[in-house]
């Protein structure tokens, strides 16, 4: 491998490592604070780059009830969980209302990204493996590979803040 190829691979790896995914979503038979993780990442592809930085909600019409912005900081609104799930991506961090994650590795194949992240709440830490499908510049879905959850996907929409 030539030095320029190694540099290119290193740059792509660093860009992809800026990803994390975490979302708190109820009612899917999974732990409330571990149901999705994916944030703050810029994924390069042959066709386009994908920037995950910002606020993402399960219902685009509820963004103002899930998130609040003070200055340049985005955070979760009080009672945000009543209006659906969401996450905030910022650089290599992803956070939900109760979890914070850091991406450990990512692998992109087409419009699907496999993410491995280290996540923690106040009382628990865990490794999370996520399958994310990029739908368009402002939408993505978490795909659940577990056979018991076959066919279940969570879709998230970018919130303009």
VOBAGU-331738 format. One line per field, with one value per atom (N, C-alpha, C, CB): residue number from 0; residue in one letter; y, x, z; atom name. Coordinates in steps of 0.05 Angstrom, whole numbers, plus 32768, in hexadecimal, padded with zeros to 4 digits. Glycine has a CB too. Layout:
<nodes>
lodo <- [NUM  ...]
bagu <- [a  ...]
Y <- [Y  ...]
X <- [X  ...]
Z <- [Z  ...]
pavo <- [CA  ...]
</nodes>
This chain:
<nodes>
lodo <- [0  0  0  0  1  1  1  1  2  2  2  2  3  3  3  3  4  4  4  4  5  5  5  5  6  6  6  6  7  7  7  7  8  8  8  8  9  9  9  9  10  10  10  10  11  11  11  11  12  12  12  12  13  13  13  13  14  14  14  14  15  15  15  15  16  16  16  16  17  17  17  17  18  18  18  18  19  19  19  19  20  20  20  20  21  21  21  21  22  22  22  22  23  23  23  23  24  24  24  24  25  25  25  25  26  26  26  26  27  27  27  27  28  28  28  28  29  29  29  29  30  30  30  30  31  31  31  31  32  32  32  32  33  33  33  33  34  34  34  34  35  35  35  35  36  36  36  36  37  37  37  37  38  38  38  38  39  39  39  39  40  40  40  40  41  41  41  41  42  42  42  42  43  43  43  43  44  44  44  44  45  45  45  45  46  46  46  46  47  47  47  47  48  48  48  48  49  49  49  49  50  50  50  50  51  51  51  51  52  52  52  52  53  53  53  53  54  54  54  54  55  55  55  55  56  56  56  56  57  57  57  57  58  58  58  58  59  59  59  59  60  60  60  60  61  61  61  61  62  62  62  62  63  63  63  63  64  64  64  64  65  65  65  65  66  66  66  66  67  67  67  67  68  68  68  68  69  69  69  69  70  70  70  70  71  71  71  71  72  72  72  72  73  73  73  73  74  74  74  74  75  75  75  75  76  76  76  76  77  77  77  77  78  78  78  78  79  79  79  79  80  80  80  80  81  81  81  81  82  82  82  82  83  83  83  83  84  84  84  84  85  85  85  85  86  86  86  86  87  87  87  87  88  88  88  88  89  89  89  89  90  90  90  90  91  91  91  91  92  92  92  92  93  93  93  93  94  94  94  94  95  95  95  95  96  96  96  96  97  97  97  97  98  98  98  98  99  99  99  99  100  100  100  100  101  101  101  101  102  102  102  102  103  103  103  103  104  104  104  104  105  105  105  105  106  106  106  106  107  107  107  107  108  108  108  108  109  109  109  109  110  110  110  110  111  111  111  111  112  112  112  112  113  113  113  113  114  114  114  114  115  115  115  115  116  116  116  116  117  117  117  117  118  118  118  118  119  119  119  119  120  120  120  120  121  121  121  121  122  122  122  122  123  123  123  123  124  124  124  124  125  125  125  125  126  126  126  126  127  127  127  127  128  128  128  128  129  129  129  129  130  130  130  130  131  131  131  131  132  132  132  132  133  133  133  133  134  134  134  134  135  135  135  135  136  136  136  136  137  137  137  137  138  138  138  138  139  139  139  139  140  140  140  140  141  141  141  141  142  142  142  142  143  143  143  143  144  144  144  144  145  145  145  145  146  146  146  146  147  147  147  147  148  148  148  148  149  149  149  149  150  150  150  150  151  151  151  151  152  152  152  152  153  153  153  153  154  154  154  154  155  155  155  155  156  156  156  156  157  157  157  157  158  158  158  158  159  159  159  159  160  160  160  160]
bagu <- [x  x  x  x  x  x  x  x  x  x  x  x  x  x  x  x  x  x  x  x  x  x  x  x  x  x  x  x  x  x  x  x  x  x  x  x  x  x  x  x  x  x  x  x  x  x  x  x  x  x  x  x  x  x  x  x  x  x  x  x  x  x  x  x  x  x  x  x  x  x  x  x  x  x  x  x  x  x  x  x  x  x  x  x  x  x  x  x  x  x  x  x  x  x  x  x  x  x  x  x  x  x  x  x  x  x  x  x  x  x  x  x  x  x  x  x  x  x  x  x  x  x  x  x  x  x  x  x  x  x  x  x  x  x  x  x  x  x  x  x  x  x  x  x  x  x  x  x  x  x  x  x  x  x  x  x  x  x  x  x  x  x  x  x  x  x  x  x  x  x  x  x  x  x  x  x  x  x  x  x  x  x  x  x  x  x  x  x  x  x  x  x  x  x  x  x  x  x  x  x  x  x  x  x  x  x  x  x  x  x  x  x  x  x  x  x  x  x  x  x  x  x  x  x  x  x  x  x  x  x  x  x  x  x  x  x  x  x  x  x  x  x  x  x  x  x  x  x  x  x  x  x  x  x  x  x  x  x  x  x  x  x  x  x  x  x  x  x  x  x  x  x  x  x  x  x  x  x  x  x  x  x  x  x  x  x  x  x  x  x  x  x  x  x  x  x  x  x  x  x  x  x  x  x  x  x  x  x  x  x  x  x  x  x  x  x  x  x  x  x  x  x  x  x  x  x  x  x  x  x  x  x  x  x  x  x  x  x  x  x  x  x  x  x  x  x  x  x  x  x  x  x  x  x  x  x  x  x  x  x  x  x  x  x  x  x  x  x  x  x  x  x  x  x  x  x  x  x  x  x  x  x  x  x  x  x  x  x  x  x  x  x  x  x  x  x  x  x  x  x  x  x  x  x  x  x  x  x  x  x  x  x  x  x  x  x  x  x  x  x  x  x  x  x  x  x  x  x  x  x  x  x  x  x  x  x  x  x  x  x  x  x  x  x  x  x  x  x  x  x  x  x  x  x  x  x  x  x  x  x  x  x  x  x  x  x  x  x  x  x  x  x  x  x  x  x  x  x  x  x  x  x  x  x  x  x  x  x  x  x  x  x  x  x  x  x  x  x  x  x  x  x  x  x  x  x  x  x  x  x  x  x  x  x  x  x  x  x  x  x  x  x  x  x  x  x  x  x  x  x  x  x  x  x  x  x  x  x  x  x  x  x  x  x  x  x  x  x  x  x  x  x  x  x  x  x  x  x  x  x  x  x  x  x  x  x  x  x  x  x  x  x  x  x  x  x  x  x  x  x  x  x  x  x  x  x  x  x  x  x  x  x  x  x  x  x  x  x  x  x  x  x  x  x  x  x  x  x  x  x  x  x  x  x  x  x  x  x  x  x  x  x  x  x  x  x  x  x  x  x  x  x  x  x  x  x  x  x  x  x  x  x  x  x]
Y <- [7FE9  8000  8019  8000  802C  8044  8057  8052  8069  807C  808C  808E  8095  80A5  8094  80AF  807A  8069  8066  804E  8063  8061  807B  805A  8092  80AB  80AE  80C3  80A7  80A8  8096  80A0  807D  806B  8076  8050  8082  808D  80A5  8096  80B6  80CD  80C3  80DF  80AF  80A4  8097  8090  8089  807C  8091  806B  80A6  80BB  80C9  80D0  80CE  80DA  80C8  80E0  80AE  809B  8097  8081  8099  8096  80AD  8093  80C2  80D8  80D2  80F2  80B9  80B1  80A5  809D  80A9  809B  809B  80A8  8087  8086  807E  8074  808F  8087  8093  8090  8084  8090  8082  808D  8091  8085  8082  8096  8069  8064  804F  805A  8054  8042  802E  8052  8019  8007  7FF4  8016  7FEF  7FDD  7FC4  7FEB  7FBF  7FA7  7FA7  7F8F  7FC0  7FC3  7FD7  7FCC  7FD7  7FEA  8006  7FE7  8016  8030  8041  803E  8041  8053  8047  805C  802F  8023  801C  8009  8027  801E  8029  8026  8040  8048  8059  8057  8056  8067  806F  8059  8089  8092  80B0  8089  80BB  80D8  80E3  80E2  80FC  810D  8102  8115  80F7  80ED  80F6  80CF  80F8  80FF  80E6  8118  80DA  80C2  80C9  80AC  80C2  80C7  80AF  80CF  80B3  809D  80A7  8093  8094  809B  80AF  8083  80AC  80BC  80D7  80AD  80D6  80EE  80EB  80F6  8101  8101  8104  8117  80F8  80FA  8105  80DE  811B  8129  8123  8147  8116  810E  8122  80F3  8136  8149  8157  815E  815B  816A  8159  8171  8162  8155  8144  816A  812C  811A  810F  8102  8110  8107  80F1  811E  80E1  80CC  80D8  80B7  80F0  80FD  811A  80FD  8120  813A  8151  813B  814B  8160  8166  8157  8155  8159  8165  813F  816C  8176  818B  8181  819E  81B4  81AB  81CB  8194  8189  8176  817B  816C  8159  8168  8144  817D  818B  81A9  8188  81B5  81D2  81DB  81DA  81F4  81FF  8219  8204  821A  8232  823A  822D  8250  8258  8245  825A  8239  8225  8209  822A  8205  81EB  81DF  81ED  81C7  81B8  81A5  81AA  81A4  8190  8185  819D  8173  8167  8178  814B  817B  818A  817A  8191  8188  817A  8169  818E  8151  813F  8138  814C  813A  8134  8117  8138  8105  80E9  80E5  80D7  80F8  80F6  80FA  810A  8105  810C  80FB  8129  80E5  80D3  80D3  80DA  80C3  80C1  80D5  80A5  80D6  80E7  80E4  8104  80F0  80F1  810A  80D8  8111  8128  811D  813E  8124  811C  8135  810F  8132  8148  813C  815A  813E  8133  8115  8140  810B  80EE  80E5  80E4  80F7  80F0  80EF  8104  80DD  80DA  80D8  80C1  80E6  80E5  80E5  80FB  80D6  80D7  80E5  80B9  80E4  80F2  80E6  80F1  80CC  80BF  80B0  80AC  80B0  80A2  80B4  8089  80AD  80BB  80A5  80CF  80A8  8093  80A0  8083  808F  8096  807F  809B  8087  8073  8066  807F  804C  803D  8035  8025  802E  8027  8029  800A  802D  802E  8020  804B  8015  8009  800F  7FEA  801C  8023  8011  8040  8006  7FF6  8002  7FD7  8010  801E  8033  8009  8031  8044  8039  804C  8023  8017  801B  7FF9  8023  8027  8015  8045  8005  7FF6  8006  7FD9  800A  801B  800B  8035  800C  8001  8019  7FEB  801A  8031  8028  8045  8038  8035  8049  8038  803F  8051  804E  804A  8064  8064  8076  806C  806D  807E  8082  8070  808B  8090  8076  809E  805F  8046  802F  803F  8031  801A  8023  800C  8012  8016  7FFD  801C  8001  7FEA  7FF0  7FE1  7FDA  7FDD  7FDA  7FC8  7FEA  7FEA  7FE6  8004  7FD4  7FD0  7FD8  7FB1  7FEC  7FF7  7FF3  8015  7FF0  7FEF  8007  7FD3  8019  8032  8032  804B  8039  803C  805A  802A  8066  8081  8082  808F  8090  8091  80A9  8094  80C0  80D7  80EA  80E5  8103  8115  811C  812E  8118  8120  810A  8137  80F1  80DB  80C2  80D4  80B3  809A  8087  809E  806D  8058  8047  8048  803F  802A  8010  802F  7FFD  7FE2  7FD0  7FD9  7FBF  7FAC  7F91  7FAA  7F87  7F6E  7F55  7F6C  7F59  7F44  7F36  7F4E  7F1C  7F0E  7F12  7EF0  7F17  7F1C  7F37  7F1A  7F48  7F63  7F67  7F78  7F52  7F53  7F66  7F37  7F77  7F8A  7FA4  7F7C  7FA6  7FBF  7FD2  7FB9  7FEA  7FFF  8019  8004  8029  8043  8057  8047  806A  807E  8099  8081  80A7  80C1  80D6  80BF  80EE  8104  811B  810E  8128  813F  8156  8148  8162  8179  8192  8178  81A6  81C0  81D0  81CE  81D8  81E7  8203  81D8]
X <- [8011  8000  8012  7FED  800C  801C  8015  8017  8028  8023  800A  803C  8004  7FEC  7FD3  7FEC  7FD3  7FBC  7FB8  7FBF  7FCF  7FCD  7FC2  7FE9  7FCB  7FC2  7FA4  7FD1  7F9B  7F7F  7F6F  7F7B  7F78  7F69  7F68  7F77  7F7E  7F7F  7F6B  7F9B  7F6A  7F58  7F3B  7F5D  7F35  7F1A  7F12  7F18  7F25  7F20  7F19  7F37  7F29  7F24  7F09  7F3A  7F02  7EE8  7ED2  7EE6  7ED4  7EBF  7EBE  7EC4  7ED4  7ED4  7EC6  7EF0  7EBF  7EB1  7E93  7EB5  7E8C  7E70  7E69  7E6A  7E51  7E46  7E27  7E4F  7E1B  7DFE  7DF2  7DF6  7DE0  7DD2  7DB7  7DE2  7DA3  7D88  7D78  7D7A  7D68  7D56  7D3B  7D54  7D32  7D18  7D09  7D1C  7CF0  7CE0  7CD1  7CCC  7CC8  7CB5  7CBF  7C9F  7CD8  7CE2  7CEE  7CF6  7CEA  7CF4  7D12  7CED  7D1D  7D3A  7D3C  7D4A  7D53  7D58  7D53  7D75  7D45  7D3D  7D54  7D2E  7D6A  7D80  7D95  7D8D  7D90  7DA4  7D98  7DAF  7D81  7D74  7D81  7D58  7D8E  7D9C  7DB4  7D8A  7DC8  7DE0  7DEA  7DF5  7DED  7DF9  7DFC  7DE9  7E13  7E15  7E2F  7E11  7E2E  7E44  7E57  7E52  7E4F  7E63  7E60  7E63  7E77  7E78  7E82  7E8B  7E71  7E78  7E7D  7E63  7E94  7E9A  7E93  7EB8  7E89  7E84  7E8B  7E67  7E8B  7E91  7E7B  7E92  7E63  7E4D  7E4A  7E33  7E4E  7E49  7E54  7E2C  7E57  7E5F  7E45  7E74  7E44  7E2D  7E36  7E1F  7E29  7E30  7E1A  7E34  7E21  7E0D  7E0B  7E14  7E1D  7E1D  7E02  7E33  7DF8  7DDF  7DCC  7DD3  7DB3  7D9D  7D8C  7D8C  7D85  7D75  7D5E  7D86  7D46  7D2E  7D1F  7D1B  7D10  7D00  7CE8  7CF6  7CE0  7CC9  7CD2  7CB0  7CD6  7CDF  7CCD  7CE2  7CB3  7CA0  7CA3  7C84  7CB1  7CB3  7CCF  7CAF  7CDF  7CFA  7CFB  7D08  7CE9  7CE9  7CE0  7CD6  7CD4  7CCC  7CE0  7CB1  7CF2  7D07  7D21  7D0C  7D27  7D40  7D3C  7D52  7D4F  7D50  7D6C  7D48  7D6E  7D88  7D8C  7D8A  7DA2  7DAA  7DC5  7DAA  7DC7  7DE0  7DE6  7DF7  7DFE  7E06  7E04  7E22  7DF8  7DF5  7DD9  7DFC  7DD7  7DBE  7DBC  7DBC  7DA5  7DA1  7D84  7DA6  7D7E  7D64  7D50  7D65  7D38  7D24  7D1A  7D0C  7D0F  7D03  7CEC  7CFA  7CE9  7CD4  7CD6  7CB9  7CEE  7CF2  7CEA  7D0F  7CED  7CE7  7CC9  7CEF  7CB8  7C9C  7C95  7C8C  7CA8  7CA3  7CB4  7CAA  7CBF  7CCE  7CEC  7CCC  7CFB  7D17  7D27  7D21  7D41  7D53  7D6F  7D4A  7D81  7D9D  7DAA  7DAC  7DC0  7DD0  7DEC  7DD2  7DF5  7E0F  7E21  7E0E  7E39  7E4C  7E68  7E47  7E74  7E8F  7E8F  7EA3  7E9F  7EA0  7E8E  7EBC  7E7C  7E6A  7E4E  7E6D  7E3F  7E23  7E15  7E1C  7DFF  7DF2  7DD3  7DFA  7DC7  7DAA  7DA5  7D9D  7D8C  7D86  7D96  7D68  7D9B  7DA7  7DC1  7D94  7DCA  7DE2  7DF6  7DDC  7E0F  7E24  7E35  7E34  7E3B  7E4B  7E63  7E3A  7E77  7E8E  7E91  7EA8  7E95  7E99  7EB4  7E96  7EB5  7ECF  7ED7  7ECD  7EC3  7EC9  7EB0  7ED5  7EB4  7E9E  7EA7  7E95  7E93  7E99  7E81  7E9E  7E87  7E71  7E72  7E73  7E5A  7E56  7E3E  7E52  7E43  7E2C  7E20  7E17  7E06  7DF8  7DF3  7DDE  7E01  7DFE  7E18  7DF7  7E16  7E2D  7E2B  7E30  7E3F  7E40  7E52  7E4C  7E47  7E54  7E58  7E44  7E6F  7E75  7E7C  7E8C  7E6E  7E71  7E73  7E5A  7E80  7E81  7E6E  7E9E  7E5A  7E45  7E43  7E2A  7E3A  7E37  7E21  7E51  7E13  7DFF  7E0B  7DE2  7DFA  7E04  7E0B  7DEE  7DFE  7E03  7E0D  7DEA  7E0E  7E15  7E27  7DFC  7E39  7E49  7E47  7E68  7E47  7E44  7E50  7E27  7E55  7E5D  7E44  7E73  7E41  7E29  7E31  7E19  7E23  7E27  7E0E  7E2E  7E11  7DFA  7DFC  7DF7  7DE6  7DE4  7DD3  7DD8  7DDF  7DD1  7DCF  7DE0  7DB8  7DB4  7DAE  7D9D  7DBF  7DBB  7DA6  7DD6  7D8F  7D79  7D7C  7D5F  7D84  7D8A  7D9A  7D70  7D9F  7DAF  7DA3  7DB4  7D89  7D7B  7D6B  7D69  7D70  7D62  7D75  7D49  7D72  7D80  7D70  7D9C  7D76  7D67  7D7B  7D55  7D73  7D82  7D75  7D84  7D85  7D7B  7D83  7D86  7D71  7D77  7D7D  7D5F  7D96  7D9E  7D94  7DBB  7D8B  7D81  7D69  7D7A  7D69  7D53  7D38  7D59  7D39  7D20  7D14  7D26  7D24  7D1A  7D1A  7D2C  7D19  7D19  7D03  7D16  7D0B  7CF8  7CF4  7CDE  7D00  7CFD  7D13  7CFD  7D0B  7D1F  7D15  7D22  7D28  7D22  7D2C  7D2E  7D1B  7D23  7D27  7D0F  7D3C  7D42  7D44  7D5C  7D3B  7D3B  7D4C  7D1F  7D5B  7D6C  7D5A  7D80  7D5F  7D51  7D61  7D4B  7D54  7D61  7D5E  7D56  7D73  7D73  7D7D  7D83]
Z <- [8000  8000  8000  8018  7FEE  7FED  8004  7FD2  8009  801F  801B  8022  8002  7FFD  8002  7FE0  7FFC  8002  8020  7FF5  802F  804C  8058  8057  804E  8058  8053  804C  803A  8033  8045  8016  804A  805C  8078  805C  8082  809C  809F  80A3  808B  808B  808B  8073  807A  8078  8093  8061  809F  80B9  80CE  80C2  80CF  80E3  80DE  80E2  80C5  80BF  80C8  80A1  80C2  80C9  80E7  80BC  80F5  8112  8121  811D  8112  811E  8120  810E  811C  811D  8137  8106  8140  8157  8154  8172  815F  815D  8177  8147  8182  819B  819B  81B3  81A1  81A2  81B8  8187  81C6  81D9  81CC  81F3  81C9  81BC  81CD  819F  81D2  81E2  81D2  81F3  81DF  81D3  81BE  81C9  81BC  81A7  81B2  8196  81CC  81D8  81DC  81C7  81DD  81E3  81F9  81CA  8206  821C  8211  8227  8221  8218  820F  822E  821D  8217  8204  8230  81FA  81E9  81CE  81F6  81C7  81AF  8195  81AF  8195  817D  8184  8169  8174  8178  815D  8189  8157  813E  813E  8126  813F  813E  8134  8159  812F  8129  8115  8140  8100  80EF  80D2  80EF  80C5  80A9  809B  80A4  808B  807D  805F  8080  8056  803A  8029  8036  8012  7FFF  7FE4  8001  7FD1  7FB5  7FAB  7FA3  7FB4  7FAA  7FB9  7FAC  7FD3  7FE3  7FFF  7FE4  800D  8029  8039  8030  8051  8062  807D  8066  8085  809E  80B2  809A  80C7  80DC  80F2  80E7  80F3  8109  810B  8105  8123  8128  8138  810E  8138  8147  8134  8156  813D  812E  813F  8124  8134  8142  8133  8148  8141  8133  8125  8148  812C  811E  8118  8130  80FE  80F6  8100  80D8  8102  810B  8129  8105  8138  8155  815D  8163  814A  8151  8167  8138  8165  8179  8194  816F  8196  81B0  81BC  81AE  81AA  81B2  81BA  819C  81AB  81AF  81B4  8196  81C2  81C6  81BF  81E3  81B6  81AF  81BF  8191  81CD  81DC  81D2  81FB  81C4  81B8  81A2  81CC  81A3  818F  819A  8185  81B1  81BE  81BA  81DB  81B1  81AF  81C6  8193  81D3  81E8  81E6  8204  81F8  81F8  8208  8203  81FE  820C  8224  81F9  8237  824E  8243  8264  824B  8242  8224  8247  8219  81FD  81F6  81F5  8208  8203  81FD  821A  8205  8200  81E2  8211  81D3  81B7  81A4  81B3  81AE  819D  81A5  8180  8198  819E  818D  8199  8194  8185  818F  8186  8180  8189  817E  817F  818A  8182  817B  8198  8163  8159  8159  813D  8164  8165  8164  817E  814D  814A  814D  815E  815F  8163  817B  8168  8183  8199  8190  81B0  819C  8197  81B2  8186  81B5  81CF  81CC  81E1  81DE  81E0  81FB  81E0  8204  821D  8234  8223  8234  824A  8244  8256  822B  8224  8215  8212  8218  8209  81FD  821B  81E3  81D5  81C6  81C2  81C3  81B2  819E  81C3  8185  8170  8173  8154  8171  8172  8156  8184  8145  8129  8118  8127  80FE  80EB  80D2  80E6  80C4  80AA  8098  80AC  8082  806F  8057  8066  8050  8038  802A  803F  8014  8007  8019  7FFE  801D  802E  804B  8022  8051  806C  807B  806A  8094  80A5  80BE  80AD  80C3  80DC  80EF  80D7  8107  811B  8135  8120  813F  815A  816C  815A  8182  8194  81B1  8190  81C1  81DE  81EA  81EA  81F9  8203  8222  81F7  822E  824B  8254  8259  8269  8277  8293  8278  82A5  82C1  82CE  82D1  82C6  82D5  82C4  82E2  82AA  829A  8282  8290  827B  8263  8252  826B  8238  8226  820A  8224  81FC  81E0  81CF  81D8  81BB  81AA  818D  81AE  8180  8163  8155  815D  8143  8135  8117  813B  810A  80ED  80E5  80E2  80D6  80CE  80AF  80D8  80A5  8088  8083  807E  8071  8069  8054  805F  805A  8047  8034  8056  803F  802F  8041  8024  8039  8048  8063  8039  8066  807F  808C  8079  8084  8090  8091  8081  80A7  80AA  80BA  80B7  80B8  80C7  80D6  80B5  80EE  80FC  80F5  811B  80EC  80E5  80FC  80CA  8105  811B  810F  812E  8112  8106  8116  8104  812E  813F  8132  815C  812E  8121  8130  8120  814A  8159  8152  8177  8146  813F  8121  814D  8112  80F5  80EB  80E9  80D8  80CC  80DB  80C9  80F3  8102  80FB  8121  80F5  80EF  80FE  80D1  8107  8112  80FF  812F  80F6  80E4  80F3  80CD  80EC  80F8  80E3  8109  80EA  80D8  80E4  80D2  80D3  80DB  80E3  80C5  80FA  8103  80FD  8122  80F1  80ED  8106  80D3  8111  812A  8127  8140]
pavo <- [N  CA  C  CB  N  CA  C  CB  N  CA  C  CB  N  CA  C  CB  N  CA  C  CB  N  CA  C  CB  N  CA  C  CB  N  CA  C  CB  N  CA  C  CB  N  CA  C  CB  N  CA  C  CB  N  CA  C  CB  N  CA  C  CB  N  CA  C  CB  N  CA  C  CB  N  CA  C  CB  N  CA  C  CB  N  CA  C  CB  N  CA  C  CB  N  CA  C  CB  N  CA  C  CB  N  CA  C  CB  N  CA  C  CB  N  CA  C  CB  N  CA  C  CB  N  CA  C  CB  N  CA  C  CB  N  CA  C  CB  N  CA  C  CB  N  CA  C  CB  N  CA  C  CB  N  CA  C  CB  N  CA  C  CB  N  CA  C  CB  N  CA  C  CB  N  CA  C  CB  N  CA  C  CB  N  CA  C  CB  N  CA  C  CB  N  CA  C  CB  N  CA  C  CB  N  CA  C  CB  N  CA  C  CB  N  CA  C  CB  N  CA  C  CB  N  CA  C  CB  N  CA  C  CB  N  CA  C  CB  N  CA  C  CB  N  CA  C  CB  N  CA  C  CB  N  CA  C  CB  N  CA  C  CB  N  CA  C  CB  N  CA  C  CB  N  CA  C  CB  N  CA  C  CB  N  CA  C  CB  N  CA  C  CB  N  CA  C  CB  N  CA  C  CB  N  CA  C  CB  N  CA  C  CB  N  CA  C  CB  N  CA  C  CB  N  CA  C  CB  N  CA  C  CB  N  CA  C  CB  N  CA  C  CB  N  CA  C  CB  N  CA  C  CB  N  CA  C  CB  N  CA  C  CB  N  CA  C  CB  N  CA  C  CB  N  CA  C  CB  N  CA  C  CB  N  CA  C  CB  N  CA  C  CB  N  CA  C  CB  N  CA  C  CB  N  CA  C  CB  N  CA  C  CB  N  CA  C  CB  N  CA  C  CB  N  CA  C  CB  N  CA  C  CB  N  CA  C  CB  N  CA  C  CB  N  CA  C  CB  N  CA  C  CB  N  CA  C  CB  N  CA  C  CB  N  CA  C  CB  N  CA  C  CB  N  CA  C  CB  N  CA  C  CB  N  CA  C  CB  N  CA  C  CB  N  CA  C  CB  N  CA  C  CB  N  CA  C  CB  N  CA  C  CB  N  CA  C  CB  N  CA  C  CB  N  CA  C  CB  N  CA  C  CB  N  CA  C  CB  N  CA  C  CB  N  CA  C  CB  N  CA  C  CB  N  CA  C  CB  N  CA  C  CB  N  CA  C  CB  N  CA  C  CB  N  CA  C  CB  N  CA  C  CB  N  CA  C  CB  N  CA  C  CB  N  CA  C  CB  N  CA  C  CB  N  CA  C  CB  N  CA  C  CB  N  CA  C  CB  N  CA  C  CB  N  CA  C  CB  N  CA  C  CB  N  CA  C  CB  N  CA  C  CB  N  CA  C  CB  N  CA  C  CB  N  CA  C  CB  N  CA  C  CB  N  CA  C  CB  N  CA  C  CB  N  CA  C  CB  N  CA  C  CB  N  CA  C  CB  N  CA  C  CB  N  CA  C  CB  N  CA  C  CB  N  CA  C  CB  N  CA  C  CB  N  CA  C  CB  N  CA  C  CB  N  CA  C  CB  N  CA  C  CB  N  CA  C  CB  N  CA  C  CB  N  CA  C  CB  N  CA  C  CB  N  CA  C  CB  N  CA  C  CB  N  CA  C  CB  N  CA  C  CB  N  CA  C  CB  N  CA  C  CB  N  CA  C  CB  N  CA  C  CB  N  CA  C  CB  N  CA  C  CB]
</nodes>
